[in-house]
Amino acid sequence: MASEVIHQWISIPSELIGSIPRTQELVQARTQFESDLMTIEDFRKIENVAVEQTIRELDQVTGSMVLSDGEQTKPSFVTYPIYDLIFERYKFDKQCFQITFADGHVRTLPRLVKAPFKYATYAYKYLNAAKALTKKPIKQAVITASALSMVYSPHLLNTGCIENYSYEKFLQDLTNECEKDIRLCLEQGAHAVQLDFTEARLSLKVDRSGHLLKDFIKINNRVLDRFNPNEQKKIGVHVCPGGDLDCAHSSDIDYTLLLPDLFQLQLTNFYIQLSSEPDRIRVLKCIQEHMKSNHRIFIGVIDPSNPIIESAEIVRDRVLEAAKFIPIEQLGTTDDCGFSPFADDTSTPREVCYKKIKARIQGTKMAEQILNTHH
């Protein structure tokens, strides 16, 4: 019996982060729709075609076992829950939280000016549309409570409070809505729910003391603590230095300052950008030191911001490198980031994305074969 356990084959799961560049037809349609040159009915038809095409291509072209809708219909990975309320409850001004990327371009989060905080869209809507198109498992990405906490942060943004709406009341509403977003996805049969936490590394740029990062961890754990251990097994978190238009916002921040706090999150799966790190071994040693026995570590083996397509052999070697620090039973692979977190990001051609994803899947299988043979 003991020998059977020792020789049991151990699979290494491989999952994408979520987003794929929108189809050209969809990018053009969104521009027309937002300029009042297209009806919502016609826009929705083009969105549906894009989702169907993306799922089909991820399945047939890349051979992915776990699919996503490529976030084709999300306006962005962060604002999707509040996008339809922006003109009613939010304002864009100089007091908003701004994220500046390495090339100088800026993304701005809207500022809540009308209480209470609530969602207009929950991610299960995207999940159900995708599930209707395939029998393969679907992974659903959601935004963290900590990211959305930046829409109403009187202390950090130096803005006044909304009348009769304390920050604590806001946090209660935020926690309830984020829990609902995750729970609905689990109830609707998501293979996994991934929290996009790209602001984690950014927080250390905003506040070098690490207090903001610890606040973010607390905010997210307020949500995660509402899930039981079985539910937490299907919940994960993604961290990276922020990818947009082929550049990042916080790659200059030491990764090892983030990881010890990251592993305090009450969930199981960690999707960790790694391939674009200048010193992967240092990061892997930090992961090894702080990860827990119930964690699954999906290491990034593909760099979406690099136009060069990785070979399956490069991916294989990155997995074998990681396996020196992470037990094979707890190892998985992913991409460093989504390929198009914002709807207008078309910096990477879809064909390039698919070749990279295919290399990830093939390289992971090659490494899995070697590690099981010598395990």
N, C-alpha and C positions, 0 to 999 in steps of 0.2 A: 504493500500500500504506500509505504514511504517513497519508494522509487517512482511510483506513478505521479506523486505530487511533485517531485523534483523535476520530472521530465514533461510536466504539463506545459503546453505551448502558451506563451504569454504574448498577447497582441498589444501593439502600441497604437492607440487611437490617434487619428489625425483629423483635425477640424479647421475650417476657415474661421476668421474672426467675424465676418459678416458681409461687409459691403463690397460690391463690384461696381465699376464705373457704369453709370446709366447708359442705356442705348442712345445712339445719336438722335433717333426719333423722339425719345422721351426728353432729352435735354432741350431740343428745339420746341417740343410741345409745352414744356414747363415755362419757357420764356414767353411763348405766345399766350398761354393761360394767364400768367401773372401780369401780362400787358393787356388783358381783357380782349384778346384777339382769338380766343378759343373758348368754347363752352365747357363747363365742368364735365358734361356727359362725354364729349369727345376726348377730353383729357384723360378721364378714367379708363376709357377704352384702350388708349395708348399705354397707360400704366399697366393694365392687365396683360397686354401683349408682352411688355417688357419683363414682367414677373415670370410669365410662362416660358419665355425664351431663355431667361437666366437659369431657371430651375432645370430646364431640359439640357442646357449646355454644361452646367455644373455636373450633372449626372452623366451625360454621354461623352462629353469632350474631356473632362478631367478625371472621371471615374470616382468622384467623391462619394463616400458612403453616408456621410451626414451632409445635408444640404441647407441652404438658406435662400431667402428670396433676393439676396444681393442688395437688400435695402433699397430696391428700385423706387419704392413709393414714399420713402422717408424723405422729408425736406432736409434733415440732417440727423446724425446719430444722437444729438443732444437735445434739439428743440422739438422733436416730433410730438411730445405729449401736449405742448402748449402752443404749437404753431397756429392753430385755428383761433386762439384767443389773444394773439399778440396785439391786434389793433384795439381790442376791447379792454384789456387789462394791463398792458405793458407799454413801456416807453423806451425808445432808443435815444440816449443823450450822453453827455460827457461823464455822467455818474455811473454808467453801466460798467460791468466787468469786461475788460478787453483782453484778448489773447493775441500776443504778437509773435509771429513765426520768424524763423531764421532769415528768410528773404525779405522781411519787413511787412508782409501783408498781415492784416488784422482780422480776427473774427470777434464779433461783439455779441454778448448775451443780453437779451432784453431785461429791463428792470421792472419788477412787479410794482404797480402803482394803485391797483384796485383789489381789495381783499374779497373773498378768501383765495388762497392758492388752490387750484384744482387742475386736473387733467381734462383735455378735450378728446385726446386719443390715447387708447391703450394698445400696447404692442401685440396683444393677442389677435387684433384685427389683421395684422400682417401675417401672423402665424397661420391663422385659419385659411387665408387666401392661398398660402403656399401649400398647406396640407391637402387642399382639394386637388392639387395638380400632380402629386407624387405619392408613392407608398413608402418612400425612403424617409428616415427620421429627419426632422427639421429642428435646427438650433435657432433660438430667437435671442437677439441682443436687445437689451434695455439700457436706459441711462440710469446712472446712480443718483441716489438722493443727494449726495454731496455736490455733484455738478449742478443740480437744480437749486441747491441752497444758495448759489451765487446770484440768483435773480432777486433775492431779498435778504441782503446782508448789511443791515444799517451800520454795524460797527466797521466791517472791512471796507465798504464802499463810501463810508462817511456820509450816509444819507439819513434823513429822518425816518421815523417809523410811520407806517400808514395808521391813521387814527383808529383807535380801538382794535389794533391788530398787532399784538406783541410778537417778538421774534419766536418765543416759545410756542405760541399758538400756530405760527407759520410752520414750525418744525413738526408739530403734531399733524397738521394737514399734509405736509410733505411726506411724512412717514407713512401715513394712511394710504396716500395715492401711490407711492412707490411699492408698498407691499401689495396693493391691489394689482399693479402692473405685472409684477412677478407671479403672483398667485394665479391670476387668470391664464397666464401662459402655461404654467404647470398643469392647471386643471384641464386645459385644452390639448394636453398631450405633447408639449414640447419635449424633444429629446434632452435638451439642456437650455438653461437660461443664463445668459452671460451679461454681467454688469459691465458697462464700458466706463472705466475709471481712469481716463487719460489725464484728468486733472490732478492725480496723485503726485506725479513727478513735478508737475507745474507748481503745486502748492509749495514745494521746497524752493522754488525760484521766487515766489511771492513773499514767503516767510521762511528765511534760512534757519530759524530756531527750531522748526519742525512742529510748532504748536498747531498751525493750520492743518497739517497732515493728520495729526492726532485727532483734531476736531472732525475732519472728514471721516476718519475711521469710525469714530463714535457715532456720527450721523448715520453711516451705512449700517453699523451694527444694530442701531435702533430698529432698522427694517429687518435685518437678517435674523435677529433674535426671535422674531415672530414665527419663524419656520422651524419645524422639528428636524432632527438629524437626517431622517430619510429624505425630506424635501431638500435639505441643504446639499445632499449628494448630487442633485441635479442643477445646483446653482454654482456659477463660476464668476470670475472677475478677470477683466483684461486690462493690462497696464502697458503703456508705451510712452515715448517722449512726445506724442502727438503728431500724427501724420496728416498733411494736407498740402495739396499742390506740390508733392514731392519734396517737402521739407518738414522740419519739426519745430516745436516750441520750447522743448526743455531737454534736449540731448546733452547739454552741457552740465546737467545736474548729475551728481554721483548716484548711480543706481543703488549702491549698497546702503545709502542713507534711507532709501524708501523701503527696501525689502523686509527688514525686521518688523516694521509696523504693518506692512501689507499682510503678513501671515497671521495677524491677529483678527482678520475678518472671519466671521462665522459662516464659512462656506467651504466647498471641497475642491473646486477646480480653478487653477490659476493659469491664465493664458499670458505668458510673459515674453515680451519682445526681447530678442537676444542676438539674432544673426547680425544686426547692424551695430552691435556693441564693439568698441575697439579692444576690450579685454574681456572676452567671454568667460575665461577660466576664473577670473576674479568674481564675476557675477555668479557663476555656478557654485563656487565655494560658499558664497553667501547664502544661496538658496539651500544648499546642503545643510548648512548650520542652522537655519531658521525654519525650514519646512517641518510639517508635522506628519505623523504616520498615516493619517487619513487623507492627506492631500494628494491630488493628481496635478503634476506640473506639465503643462503643455508649453514646450519651449518653441520660440520663434526660430524657424530655420529658413525662412524666405523673407527678403527685404522688399516690400512693395514700392519703396521710393527709389530703388535702384533699377534702371532700365535693363541691366544685364540679367538674362534669365539663368538662374541657378541650374546646374545639372543635377540629376538624381544622385550622382556620386558625391557631389558637394553636400547635399542634404544628408546622405548616408553618414558621411564623416562627422557632420555636426551632431547627429543623433548619437553616434558612438562616443563622441567627446562628452556629451551630456550624461551618458549612461555611466561614466566613471564617477559621477557625483550624485546622480538620482537613480534609485532602484528602478529596474525595468518595469516592475509592477506599478510604479507611480509615475511613469513617463508617458508623455504624449507629445505630438507636434502640432504646430500651427504656423500662421504667418505673423510677422512682427506687428502688423496693424491691418485694418481694413484697407481695401484698395481705393475706396472713394467715400470717406466719411461724410462729405458734404455733397449735396445733389449737383452742384456746379463744378465738381472736381473731375475733369476728364483728362488729367495729366498722364494717365497710364492706359494704353489701348487694351480693350477687353481680351484680345488674342494673347497679349503678353501675360495678363493675369492668369489666363487658363493654362498657359505653358508653365508658369511658375507653380500653380496649384498642382498640376500633374506631376511636376518634378518632386514636390513635397510628398505626395502620396507614394510615388514609386521609390523615392529615397528612403522613406520611412519603412516601407516593406523590406527593402534590402537590408536595412539595419536590424529590423526585427528578426529576419532570417539568421543573420550572423549572431545576434545576441542570444537567440534561443538555442542555436547550435553549440555555443560555448558557455551557456548559462550553467 
